[in-house]
Amino acid sequence: MPEVSRQTAQDSGVAAFRKQFPIFDQKIYLSSCSQGALSRPVEAAMQEFLESWHTHGNPWEIWVGRMEELRVEFARLINAEPAEVAVTFSVSTALNSLASALTYNDRPKIVTSDFDFPTVGHIWLAQQRRGAEVAFAGANGNRLPLRAFEELVDERTALVSTTQVCYKNGFKNNISALAELAHERGASLLIDAYQCMGTQPMDVKALDLDILVTGALKYLLGSPGVAFMYMRKDMIERFQPSDSGWFGQENVFAYDVHHLRYAASARRFETGSPPVPNVYTSLAALRLLAGVGLDVIQAHVQALAGRFIDGARGRRLALLTPEEPADRGPLVMVRSTDAPRLVEALAKQGILCSTRDGSLRVSLHYYNTEGDVDMVLAALDHYPDLLVHAPN
Ligand SMILES: Cc1ncc(COP(=O)(O)O)c(C=O)c1O
């Protein structure tokens, strides 16, 4: 396709997608790093759940069937088999179930990083009571060099557990290099893709990942209450989580209180009754994204992030996020002298952003446009005192 027609097709794809998110009738939404915007299909899915409840009272067969559809849809999105996917309530519940199954004997060490979301650190630190030794790969400014992992991952390391994109500066780890490093030293690699899943293709096989966790509520555009954990098939039966429950059993509806029989699949990391309303919404959200294609979404998001970075650089704003496309995801951050005030001032103009660690977070998705980027940049021009400027 010639360049001009490709651009036009892409613009109309974005416009049609954006139309399904009513918030854009009133606001410029740049906060998917916190919560994805609500779409009409997701709203309709919630309504469908309510109708099923009204109509059938307790249609658990339908609801559990929906959960299995969600498992299949997520597996397809990451090029996994459904049996390799656990559907959980949050990333934290998935990690806790996994952590409860580790023995910390020959390989007691867990390597995580300064750039991981706090819940990841908390969960591994809590395992110290059970024998875990936790080490943090240290940041160098706004980057997490591979060297920091190389120094820590050794023959006593069971797991490297780290983020793909950092929630507080947008830095993106090279996860293929991490997989190579972990495997070379006999450790497994767990990637937390929460801050980018939904804005880029994810192929767990091609990337040679052992475990992947992410949740539905951010760039996957679902509601809170659903998360996913992928585990490579041949690893699953090694783990016997003590953090367990009836939905993790081989036959959920056997009602056998006397015996513990873990599911052979990744479902063994599930615990209690599924969060059905959120299963409905997440399924609709994943289908919405699959309808566009994660490669198409990535090209758009990368271009918008690049445009924001160019604009910020032109204004001499101090960026926290690396400028090279390979080192960043959908989140770009600039330093502020008073980020909560800046976020509030932007909100008054109908521009919704967020803040972490005293900086402004601007996050981009397929529903955003060049116009959104230009609007937020133009709005920032009104608040020079709330922004940190880079030296000349
Ligand atoms: C990278 C990352 N991991 C994990 C979480 C939290 O996961 P959960 O609340 O599902 O346990 C967040 C939430 O913002 C996050 O950004």
The ligand as a MOL file (V3000), in Angstrom:
LIG
                    3D

  0  0  0     0  0            999 V3000
M  V30 BEGIN CTAB
M  V30 COUNTS 16 16 0 0 0
M  V30 BEGIN ATOM
M  V30 1 C 3.9600 -3.2300 36.6060 0
M  V30 2 C 2.8590 -3.5000 37.5880 0
M  V30 3 N 2.7960 -4.6920 38.1970 0
M  V30 4 C 1.8380 -4.9780 39.0880 0
M  V30 5 C 0.8860 -4.0410 39.4230 0
M  V30 6 C -0.1590 -4.3580 40.4620 0
M  V30 7 O -0.7590 -5.5620 40.2370 0
M  V30 8 P -2.0030 -6.0910 41.0710 0
M  V30 9 O -2.6710 -4.9160 41.7210 0
M  V30 10 O -2.8710 -6.7460 40.0260 0
M  V30 11 O -1.4870 -7.0530 42.0530 0
M  V30 12 C 0.8980 -2.7910 38.8040 0
M  V30 13 C -0.1310 -1.7950 39.1330 0
M  V30 14 O -0.0700 -0.6500 38.8440 0
M  V30 15 C 1.9150 -2.5150 37.8710 0
M  V30 16 O 1.9880 -1.3280 37.2660 0
M  V30 END ATOM
M  V30 BEGIN BOND
M  V30 1 1 1 2
M  V30 2 1 2 3
M  V30 3 2 2 15
M  V30 4 2 3 4
M  V30 5 1 4 5
M  V30 6 1 5 6
M  V30 7 2 5 12
M  V30 8 1 6 7
M  V30 9 1 7 8
M  V30 10 2 8 9
M  V30 11 1 8 10
M  V30 12 1 8 11
M  V30 13 1 12 13
M  V30 14 1 12 15
M  V30 15 2 13 14
M  V30 16 1 15 16
M  V30 END BOND
M  V30 END CTAB
M  END
